[in-house]
Amino acid sequence: MRSVLKVALAGNPNSGKTTVFNGLTGARQHVGNYPGVTVERKEGTVRHAGTEMKLVDLPGTYSLTAYSDEEIVARDFIINENPDVVVDIIDASNLERNLYLAVQLMEMGAPLLLCFNMSDIAAARGFRFDLGKLSRFFGAPIVETTGHRGEGFKKLLDDVTDVALRGAAEARKTINYGTEIEKELSVLELLVRTECSASERYDARWIALKLLEDDRELKALVASPVIDAQVKKSSARLSAILGEDPETAIAGSRYGFISGACQESVVSTIESRHSSSDRIDSVVTNRVLGIPLFLGMMFLVFHLTFTVGDPLMGLIETGFGLLGDTVRGFWPQGSSSLLQSLIVDGIIGGVGGVVVFLPNILLLFLAISILEDSGYMARAAFIMDRLMHGIGLHGKSFIPMLIGFGCTVPAIMATRTLENRRDRIATMMVAPLMSCGARLPIYALIIPAFFPGHWHAPLLWIIYVTGMLLAILSAKLLRTTILKGESVPFVMELPPYRMPTLKGVLIHMWERGGLYLKKAGTIILGVSVILWALTAFPRQTEADASLFEAEREELLAANDGDEEEVQSLLEAVGFRESEAVLRQSYAGRIGSAIEPVISPMGFDWRIGTALMGAFAAKEVFVAQLGIVYSVGEADEGSETLREKLRENYSPLVALCIMLFCLISAPCMATIAVTKRESNSWAWALFQLGGLTLLAWLFTAAVFQLGTLLKIGT
């Protein structure tokens, strides 16, 4: 046995696999991607009874036939990386569907351990298992767990150690597929042994079985004209005799084996009746009530985000303000230098202006994690499934769009689950319209600055719904024009409702919030420094500085004793000087150059300057506004960024800023991942240009109409 055990966790989606993984590894985990594909790879470590185990959470999959990246990754990991134990996490309350993957793992000869998770739900539904019989059927030990409560984890780890010591059985346990299929398998198995070098790494019978299932990966690996000819001959013969293709017949035999095993080993102790999940679903997935309930649920999420997040934001804002004052105190009072401005205005001001919104981000992700872990998000996708088909998209398309509420990059990566390329491209193009977490700081800055408290949650809800409606309309347009074609039908599985665990929810929240902080400490830090340089150079000339200094001296000389009025006038001079310095900077010049283009939306050169940074990362818009309105020193008497925005813009312009940031070109990371997932710069640039044009048209229309009707002006 190895000094460190390599343990693979396999299982169907919604089997509780991630809950078990999080429960076993806790914070001792990291996330990356498998080489060559955009499938997430999660690894963690756990120490048990003196043995260290490296746990790999394989992608959730229903089978190991190479139809999707997830299936290929899971299968290749088991075959190529040779884990000491493969733990198949099974939803014990939905046994027959989940055991299909177990049968395939059994046929591969993997060192298998079956984990009957959600055993509490199975017991509540009246199921009782003869684990000894089932274990003999599958040639693998079975342990019962309740993942969200951590029950059975010690026994699970004990059995992992036992299976690792025992290793895979020398004789693979197989299913008898009937006379006709077994006859063709024997012929193919013999050919594989003699004609295929892959039989040295893979079991010959398993290869023959996958070839009859028309597994494209194995066909490419075998690449033998003799074997290909025999596969075609065997498939044609079986289709003629059985009246169905071999793949369907093989799947039917597996389900028959599972059904027989369950009849022998599973007893229902109570009458079949509607479960609590069914009763809840009769309401939340109702044709009439479903969508209003979903929209109401999202409204509550946004209300929580603001009401709980604002006090925490204030604490962080105060902390960064004290940090800036402390750093500024290292220089003599009244002095100014490039280094001081870089540290205080560029680094502390830029990054602090983004980190201050971390409470809002974490609260949003907390709420979404609760909805996901409870099983409600799957219902939301089911509710929207009818609408997705109505606009020509696959039912699965709503899942990436939901993920887009957190971040557009993983949302676009999630489109790989769509088999039809037209569906994938259409979903990629509209995913950025689902308002991501990076835009939340912009809303959190502007909404409280311009609108009364009772309008905060409703307005945020309106912004999010606007993005969803535009995504729907854009998808419909794409699927009836350049991406015209039939959408593939899809049947969606609804997992049982579960009580989310505090540990699981916090881990999910921190995974996403951590990415936000990582961005703040890397991309946004770098962009903030670049934008600071664009606003700091070229430096103010001595002649210009002397003009404003002369104006100050004149005000002080004319002081008639009203110190408050003089102070106000001096602040006005300082603001005009800051504006003049910024207008002459590189950033100001670029902002002024694009002002004629953005003025129909109500934007001036300052907003244009801030929008430049938003392409790097949407959150940078907030940091850049802070730089735009904080040139020069700031003390306790200085006005806040929100106050400066209120002085210069109307509520209508504020609404237009949010709309433009919602709709316009996503960040550069999104464009890059769109190119990678679509394998085309043309689609990435189409997304960039199309969304920017849509944002300009929509925002300009809102501003011009609002101005005409004198709404919010």
Summary of the structure (lengths in Angstrom):
residues: 713
radius of gyration: 30.6
end to end distance: 73.9
largest distance: 109.8
contacts: 2375
relative contact order: 0.07
helix: 68%
strand: 7%
